[in-house]
């Protein structure tokens, strides 16, 4: 594993343990060149799933793209990083559990909104406003009203 500080590939594992979700192994490493320590995660390599975009293009599913969307929605909200990571893990688990080779961006977006809705309504509305491409304040208000109606 390449050291993030000096770039050396000579490091040793100091400690290994399963992550909280059990889907990866957390490893503490020490660089044999510079002596600094860093953490790596080992995950099972998933079979590639293609995401079908709205315009019909296909791209490989990228966990990091979902993570960016979640982080943007949760920006300046009191949502801990570990909660965001758990949401990301759950979304990715659901994507891979479809046992399909393709999934639409719409389906991925719905999974993200489902997780955000459970955690924080403001983050949910932020994501929905971008994802559903609200054209005006009326569409935005309709979504807020739907959210309020479901709370009652």
C-alpha positions in Angstrom: 0.0 0.0 0.0 1.4 3.4 -1.0 2.1 5.8 1.8 0.0 8.9 1.6 2.8 11.1 3.0 6.0 10.1 1.2 4.7 7.8 -1.6 6.7 4.8 -0.5 5.2 1.3 -1.2 7.0 -0.2 1.8 4.5 -0.3 4.8 3.4 -2.8 7.3 0.1 -3.5 8.9 0.0 -2.7 12.6 -3.6 -3.5 13.4 -6.6 -5.0 11.4 -10.2 -5.1 12.4 -13.6 -5.3 10.8 -15.3 -2.0 10.2 -18.5 -1.2 12.0 -20.7 -2.3 9.2 -18.7 -5.5 8.7 -18.4 -4.8 4.9 -14.7 -3.9 5.0 -11.5 -4.4 7.0 -9.9 -1.4 8.6 -6.1 -1.6 8.6 -3.7 0.7 10.5 -0.4 0.9 8.6 3.0 2.3 9.3 5.3 3.4 6.5 8.7 1.8 6.8 10.3 4.8 5.0 8.9 7.9 6.9 7.5 6.2 10.0 4.1 7.9 9.7 0.9 6.0 10.2 -2.3 5.9 8.1 -5.5 4.0 7.8 -6.7 1.9 4.8 -9.9 0.0 4.1 -10.2 -3.2 2.2 -13.6 -4.0 0.6 -14.9 -6.9 -1.5 -14.7 -6.1 -5.2 -18.2 -5.9 -6.5 -19.3 -6.9 -9.9 -19.6 -3.8 -12.1 -23.0 -2.3 -12.4 -23.8 0.2 -15.1 -25.8 3.3 -14.4 -28.2 4.3 -17.1 -28.4 8.1 -17.3 -31.4 10.1 -18.3 -30.1 10.6 -21.8 -29.5 6.9 -22.3 -25.7 6.9 -21.7 -24.3 4.2 -19.5 -21.5 4.7 -16.9 -20.1 2.4 -14.2 -21.7 2.9 -10.8 -19.4 4.9 -8.6 -19.8 4.9 -4.9 -17.9 8.2 -4.7 -20.5 10.0 -6.8 -23.2 9.0 -4.4 -21.0 10.0 -1.5 -20.5 13.5 -3.0 -24.3 13.9 -3.4 -24.9 12.9 0.2 -22.2 15.2 1.5 -23.6 18.2 -0.4 -27.1 17.5 0.8 -25.8 17.2 4.4 -23.5 20.3 4.2 -23.9 22.5 7.3 -26.4 20.1 8.8 -25.8 18.3 12.2 -25.3 14.9 10.5 -22.2 13.1 11.7 -19.8 11.6 9.1 -20.4 8.1 10.4 -24.2 8.5 9.8 -23.5 9.7 6.2 -21.2 6.7 5.7 -23.8 4.3 7.0 -26.3 5.8 4.5 -23.8 5.4 1.7 -23.2 1.8 2.7 -26.9 1.0 2.8 -27.5 2.6 -0.6 -24.6 0.7 -2.2 -25.8 -2.5 -0.6 -29.2 -2.0 -2.1 -27.8 -1.2 -5.5 -25.7 -4.4 -5.5 -28.5 -6.4 -4.1 -30.7 -5.8 -7.2 -28.7 -8.5 -8.9 -29.1 -6.5 -12.1 -26.2 -5.4 -14.3 -27.8 -2.0 -14.9 -29.7 0.5 -12.7 -31.2 3.9 -13.6 -30.0 7.2 -12.1 -33.6 7.6 -11.1 -33.5 4.4 -9.0 -30.2 5.5 -7.4 -31.6 8.9 -6.6 -34.7 7.4 -5.0 -32.5 5.3 -2.8 -30.5 8.4 -1.7 -33.7 10.3 -1.0 -35.1 7.4 1.1 -32.0 7.4 3.3 -31.9 11.2 3.6 -35.5 11.4 4.5 -35.0 9.1 7.5 -32.1 11.2 8.8 -32.8 14.9 8.0 -35.6 16.5 6.2 -33.6 19.6 5.2 -30.9 17.4 3.6 -33.7 15.4 1.9 -35.3 18.6 0.4 -31.9 19.9 -0.7 -31.1 16.6 -2.6 -34.7 16.4 -4.0 -34.6 20.0 -5.3 -31.5 19.2 -7.4 -32.4 15.6 -8.2 -35.9 16.3 -9.3 -34.9 19.6 -11.0 -37.5 21.8 -9.4 -38.3 24.4 -12.0 -39.9 27.0 -9.8 -41.0 27.7 -6.2 -44.3 26.1 -6.8 -42.8 22.7 -7.5 -40.6 23.2 -4.4 -43.6 24.1 -2.3 -45.5 21.0 -3.5 -42.6 18.8 -2.4 -42.6 20.5 1.0 -46.3 20.1 1.3 -46.1 16.4 0.5 -43.4 16.0 3.2 -45.6 17.9 5.7 -48.7 15.7 4.9 -46.7 12.5 5.5 -45.7 13.7 8.9 -49.3 14.1 10.0 
